């Protein structure tokens, strides 16, 4: 069966109340501005942005990636690591189930560990990075939640971070990967285990590897943040591209994938 990336219709995000107030910390101003630009871009890409008011402090209230894996009408929720995450998950579950008509599944296996930033969906199959926060039981939960897709655990070195810090999808059957030794080792493991074949786009800066592919458009970071990789995107990508600044939020997350849960047609 031939699969492709979801045509996304909605983006679930954390609500931040504008404008910036006098009590806001100065070091958060840039992050708030970058987040506003991010939401504006999602809307420009014809996504309906569903803002959820978690009533928690920015920027923790906009980092949603680790809480759930959403694909083809199913939302698999991970285990909360704190009371804050537990409350956020309850609110997202309500939105997913009641408003967006997704089938909600909880990670119930006691030994399972899983975070969304370790889960890479290519449109054809899943790869789950084996890290301190994700294990084989967690990968098995992904396989059970989405049985129509192959799911492969990928060993990660102890010195590495989340899988999507090094590899994401940059287009139909295109993987964007950093040039570092760690990123290239992960790519080799994925290529060895993959059920399908992919083209690769290697970028000089690992921080550039985390991008978003939304309905035919590649979203990557701005030239001032990834100058060398920006040249590669310009030279190698022959379809629609958009770039935004994301340095402040990327400093505390995997990057562009961290701040929304994309929901597609099913």
Kinemage of the C-alpha trace (Angstrom):
@kinemage 1
@onewidth
@group {chain A} dominant
@subgroup {mainchain}
@vectorlist {calphas} color= white
{ca unk a 1} P 0.000 0.000 0.000
{ca unk a 2} L 1.273 3.465 -0.891
{ca unk a 3} L 1.251 5.985 1.954
{ca unk a 4} L 2.032 9.679 1.972
{ca unk a 5} L 2.356 12.398 4.551
{ca unk a 6} L -0.904 13.554 6.068
{ca unk a 7} L -2.576 16.563 4.538
{ca unk a 8} L -2.692 18.586 7.717
{ca unk a 9} L -5.804 20.559 8.558
{ca unk a 10} L -5.227 21.663 12.169
{ca unk a 11} L -2.402 22.585 14.508
{ca unk a 12} L -2.962 22.267 18.260
{ca unk a 13} L -0.833 24.822 20.110
{ca unk a 14} L -0.506 26.488 23.499
{ca unk a 15} L -2.256 29.818 23.902
{ca unk a 16} L -0.178 32.840 24.866
{ca unk a 17} L -1.978 36.050 25.690
{ca unk a 18} L -0.708 39.148 23.850
{ca unk a 19} L 0.567 41.735 24.097
{ca unk a 20} L 3.856 41.457 25.941
{ca unk a 21} L 3.374 43.031 29.331
{ca unk a 22} L 5.615 45.127 31.520
{ca unk a 23} L 5.989 42.186 33.891
{ca unk a 24} L 7.303 39.868 31.172
{ca unk a 25} L 10.937 38.960 31.573
{ca unk a 26} L 13.060 40.752 29.021
{ca unk a 27} L 14.725 37.511 27.926
{ca unk a 28} L 11.325 36.085 26.980
{ca unk a 29} L 10.374 38.916 24.634
{ca unk a 30} L 12.214 37.439 21.651
{ca unk a 31} L 10.755 34.009 22.348
{ca unk a 32} L 7.248 35.452 22.450
{ca unk a 33} L 7.814 37.317 19.192
{ca unk a 34} L 9.185 34.184 17.510
{ca unk a 35} L 6.233 32.136 18.735
{ca unk a 36} L 3.761 34.689 17.362
{ca unk a 37} L 5.529 34.497 13.981
{ca unk a 38} L 5.340 30.715 14.146
{ca unk a 39} L 1.564 30.763 14.705
{ca unk a 40} L 1.125 33.309 11.924
{ca unk a 41} L 3.044 31.050 9.547
{ca unk a 42} L 0.927 28.011 10.445
{ca unk a 43} L -2.187 30.005 9.567
{ca unk a 44} L -0.613 31.180 6.299
{ca unk a 45} L -0.111 27.509 5.422
{ca unk a 46} L -3.893 27.073 5.681
{ca unk a 47} L -3.939 25.282 9.015
{ca unk a 48} L -6.695 25.961 11.494
{ca unk a 49} L -4.767 26.822 14.651
{ca unk a 50} L -6.447 25.485 17.793
{ca unk a 51} L -5.088 27.393 20.783
{ca unk a 52} L -5.423 25.677 24.162
{ca unk a 53} L -5.169 27.794 27.308
{ca unk a 54} L -3.203 25.677 29.762
{ca unk a 55} L -2.886 28.515 32.282
{ca unk a 56} L 0.810 27.785 32.745
{ca unk a 57} L 3.836 29.983 32.262
{ca unk a 58} L 5.371 30.661 28.871
{ca unk a 59} L 7.349 29.012 27.306
{ca unk a 60} L 6.592 25.687 29.032
{ca unk a 61} L 2.949 25.982 27.968
{ca unk a 62} L 3.813 25.873 24.248
{ca unk a 63} L 6.138 22.843 24.204
{ca unk a 64} L 3.675 20.105 23.219
{ca unk a 65} L 5.666 17.710 21.041
{ca unk a 66} L 6.576 15.245 23.783
{ca unk a 67} L 3.002 14.810 25.015
{ca unk a 68} L 1.475 12.939 22.076
{ca unk a 69} L 2.028 11.293 18.704
{ca unk a 70} L -0.775 12.107 16.256
{ca unk a 71} L -1.243 10.258 12.968
{ca unk a 72} L -4.118 9.169 10.700
{ca unk a 73} L -6.908 9.836 13.159
{ca unk a 74} L -5.191 8.465 16.264
{ca unk a 75} L -3.508 10.362 19.111
{ca unk a 76} L -1.196 8.279 21.311
{ca unk a 77} L -0.510 10.076 24.585
{ca unk a 78} L 2.701 9.535 26.504
{ca unk a 79} L 3.024 9.304 30.277
{ca unk a 80} L 3.064 12.659 32.094
{ca unk a 81} L 6.315 13.371 33.910
{ca unk a 82} L 4.776 16.036 36.161
{ca unk a 83} L 1.428 17.315 37.395
{ca unk a 84} L 1.702 20.159 34.871
{ca unk a 85} L 2.067 17.722 31.973
{ca unk a 86} L -0.809 15.663 33.352
{ca unk a 87} L -3.134 18.671 33.301
{ca unk a 88} L -1.944 19.712 29.839
{ca unk a 89} L -2.546 16.199 28.515
{ca unk a 90} L -6.090 16.124 29.877
{ca unk a 91} L -6.893 19.346 28.060
{ca unk a 92} L -5.272 18.236 24.798
{ca unk a 93} L -7.094 14.893 24.972
{ca unk a 94} L -10.393 16.721 25.248
{ca unk a 95} L -9.590 18.810 22.171
{ca unk a 96} L -8.354 15.809 20.192
{ca unk a 97} L -11.330 13.608 21.044
{ca unk a 98} L -14.237 16.039 21.169
{ca unk a 99} L -13.241 18.759 18.714
{ca unk a 100} L -10.949 16.999 16.236
{ca unk a 101} L -12.534 13.513 16.360
{ca unk a 102} L -9.281 11.670 16.991
{ca unk a 103} L -9.103 8.242 18.620
{ca unk a 104} L -7.244 8.772 21.898
{ca unk a 105} L -4.923 6.065 23.251
{ca unk a 106} L -2.966 6.212 26.512
{ca unk a 107} L 0.475 4.700 27.045
{ca unk a 108} L -0.552 2.166 29.682
{ca unk a 109} L 2.278 -0.394 29.687
{ca unk a 110} L 4.021 0.178 33.076
{ca unk a 111} L 7.530 -0.269 31.675
{ca unk a 112} L 6.975 1.845 28.572
{ca unk a 113} L 8.748 5.178 28.170
{ca unk a 114} L 8.083 7.471 25.239
{ca unk a 115} L 8.373 11.127 24.227
{ca unk a 116} L 7.180 12.596 20.952
{ca unk a 117} L 10.546 14.158 20.090
{ca unk a 118} L 11.985 10.636 19.763
{ca unk a 119} L 9.294 9.575 17.288
{ca unk a 120} L 9.893 10.226 13.579
{ca unk a 121} L 7.056 9.526 11.126
{ca unk a 122} L 8.135 9.603 7.487
{ca unk a 123} L 4.689 9.261 5.968
{ca unk a 124} L 5.403 5.562 5.390
{ca unk a 125} L 6.812 4.274 8.679
{ca unk a 126} L 7.808 5.173 12.233
{ca unk a 127} L 11.259 5.275 13.792
{ca unk a 128} L 11.572 5.601 17.567
{ca unk a 129} L 14.872 6.717 19.089
{ca unk a 130} L 15.934 4.653 22.092
{ca unk a 131} L 16.976 7.282 24.647
{ca unk a 132} L 16.704 7.975 28.372
{ca unk a 133} L 13.081 8.973 27.775
{ca unk a 134} L 11.999 6.364 25.205
{ca unk a 135} L 12.486 2.587 25.256
{ca unk a 136} L 11.542 -0.528 23.298
{ca unk a 137} L 8.270 -0.923 25.184
{ca unk a 138} L 7.420 2.618 24.117
{ca unk a 139} L 8.246 1.756 20.498
{ca unk a 140} L 5.974 -1.290 20.800
{ca unk a 141} L 3.176 1.011 21.944
{ca unk a 142} L 3.635 3.121 18.811
{ca unk a 143} L 3.513 -0.039 16.678
{ca unk a 144} L 0.276 -1.136 18.377
{ca unk a 145} L -1.343 2.293 18.108
{ca unk a 146} L -0.543 2.609 14.394
{ca unk a 147} L -0.548 -1.000 13.111
{ca unk a 148} L -0.805 0.049 9.463
{ca unk a 149} L 2.775 1.391 9.550
{ca unk a 150} L 6.108 -0.357 10.177
{ca unk a 151} L 7.726 0.845 13.421
{ca unk a 152} L 11.431 0.426 14.142
{ca unk a 153} L 13.386 1.251 17.313
{ca unk a 154} L 16.637 3.075 16.581
{ca unk a 155} L 19.527 2.904 19.043
{ca unk a 156} L 20.862 6.313 20.040
{ca unk a 157} L 24.271 7.036 21.519
{ca unk a 158} L 24.327 8.204 25.125
{ca unk a 159} L 25.774 11.550 24.092
{ca unk a 160} L 22.864 12.310 21.741
{ca unk a 161} L 19.641 14.188 22.417
{ca unk a 162} L 16.220 13.464 20.905
{ca unk a 163} L 15.968 11.757 17.518
{ca unk a 164} L 14.255 14.754 15.910
{ca unk a 165} L 17.137 16.990 16.984
{ca unk a 166} L 19.122 15.295 14.213
{ca unk a 167} L 16.642 14.009 11.598
{ca unk a 168} L 13.224 15.156 10.403
{ca unk a 169} L 11.162 15.010 7.209
{ca unk a 170} L 11.972 17.731 4.672
{ca unk a 171} L 9.663 16.629 1.863
{ca unk a 172} L 7.955 13.622 0.349
{ca unk a 173} L 10.388 10.733 1.022
{ca unk a 174} L 13.141 13.219 1.951
{ca unk a 175} L 14.957 13.099 5.299
{ca unk a 176} L 16.809 16.182 6.516
{ca unk a 177} L 19.831 15.220 8.615
{ca unk a 178} L 22.651 17.069 10.333
{ca unk a 179} L 26.262 16.634 9.220
{ca unk a 180} L 27.677 15.757 12.649
{ca unk a 181} L 29.040 12.309 13.415
{ca unk a 182} L 26.120 11.640 15.768
{ca unk a 183} L 23.511 12.594 13.148
{ca unk a 184} L 25.172 10.577 10.396
{ca unk a 185} L 25.393 7.507 12.645
{ca unk a 186} L 21.651 7.748 13.300
{ca unk a 187} L 20.978 8.098 9.577
{ca unk a 188} L 22.974 4.945 8.821
{ca unk a 189} L 20.999 3.013 11.422
{ca unk a 190} L 17.726 4.249 9.964
{ca unk a 191} L 18.799 3.377 6.423
{ca unk a 192} L 19.792 -0.131 7.529
{ca unk a 193} L 16.469 -0.764 9.260
{ca unk a 194} L 14.075 1.160 7.004
{ca unk a 195} L 11.324 -0.623 5.120
{ca unk a 196} L 11.330 2.095 2.453
{ca unk a 197} L 14.022 4.125 0.677
{ca unk a 198} L 14.497 7.862 1.202
{ca unk a 199} L 16.472 10.680 -0.296
{ca unk a 200} L 18.612 12.597 2.196
{ca unk a 201} L 19.304 16.283 2.536
{ca unk a 202} L 22.400 16.816 4.688
{ca unk a 203} L 22.757 20.224 6.347
{ca unk a 204} L 26.034 21.485 7.873
{ca unk a 205} L 24.458 22.612 11.159
{ca unk a 206} L 22.593 20.009 13.213
{ca unk a 207} L 20.235 22.682 14.512
{ca unk a 208} L 18.982 23.120 10.938
{ca unk a 209} L 17.913 19.476 10.680
{ca unk a 210} L 14.749 20.022 12.692
{ca unk a 211} L 12.232 21.337 10.197
{ca unk a 212} L 8.556 20.989 9.333
{ca unk a 213} L 7.020 19.723 6.115
{ca unk a 214} L 3.438 20.925 5.928
{ca unk a 215} L 1.205 20.297 2.920
{ca unk a 216} L 3.955 20.638 0.336
{ca unk a 217} L 5.883 23.451 2.038
{ca unk a 218} L 9.180 23.059 3.885
{ca unk a 219} L 9.550 25.283 6.954
{ca unk a 220} L 13.111 25.800 8.205
{ca unk a 221} L 15.008 28.289 10.322
{ca unk a 222} L 16.112 31.716 9.118
{ca unk a 223} L 19.419 32.540 7.442
{ca unk a 224} L 20.790 34.387 10.478
{ca unk a 225} L 20.400 31.214 12.563
{ca unk a 226} L 21.639 28.622 10.057
{ca unk a 227} L 23.725 30.505 7.445
{ca unk a 228} L 25.470 27.489 5.927
{ca unk a 229} L 22.438 25.235 5.929
{ca unk a 230} L 20.265 28.008 4.491
{ca unk a 231} L 22.423 27.878 1.346
{ca unk a 232} L 21.814 24.132 1.107
{ca unk a 233} L 18.054 24.599 1.375
{ca unk a 234} L 18.162 27.244 -1.362
{ca unk a 235} L 20.233 25.040 -3.671
{ca unk a 236} L 18.579 21.672 -3.069
{ca unk a 237} L 14.889 22.351 -2.442
{ca unk a 238} L 12.870 23.009 -5.587
{ca unk a 239} L 9.451 23.321 -3.957
{ca unk a 240} L 7.856 25.850 -1.610
{ca unk a 241} L 9.946 26.955 1.386
{ca unk a 242} L 9.371 29.298 4.302
{ca unk a 243} L 11.899 30.345 6.926
{ca unk a 244} L 11.444 31.823 10.395
{ca unk a 245} L 13.541 32.745 13.402
{ca unk a 246} L 13.234 30.202 16.195
{ca unk a 247} L 16.468 30.482 18.180
{ca unk a 248} L 14.927 31.227 21.588
{ca unk a 249} L 12.439 28.363 21.580
{ca unk a 250} L 14.887 25.983 19.897
{ca unk a 251} L 17.307 26.556 22.784
{ca unk a 252} L 14.917 24.724 25.116
{ca unk a 253} L 13.493 22.139 22.702
{ca unk a 254} L 14.187 20.119 19.577
{ca unk a 255} L 13.202 23.084 17.413
{ca unk a 256} L 10.385 23.775 14.967
{ca unk a 257} L 8.591 20.485 15.633
{ca unk a 258} L 8.276 21.184 19.371
{ca unk a 259} L 5.491 23.747 19.500
{ca unk a 260} L 2.537 22.136 17.749
{ca unk a 261} L 0.677 18.873 17.324
{ca unk a 262} L -0.323 18.628 13.664
{ca unk a 263} L -3.579 16.876 12.843
{ca unk a 264} L -4.461 15.610 9.386
{ca unk a 265} L -7.448 14.302 7.527
{ca unk a 266} L -8.401 10.700 8.154
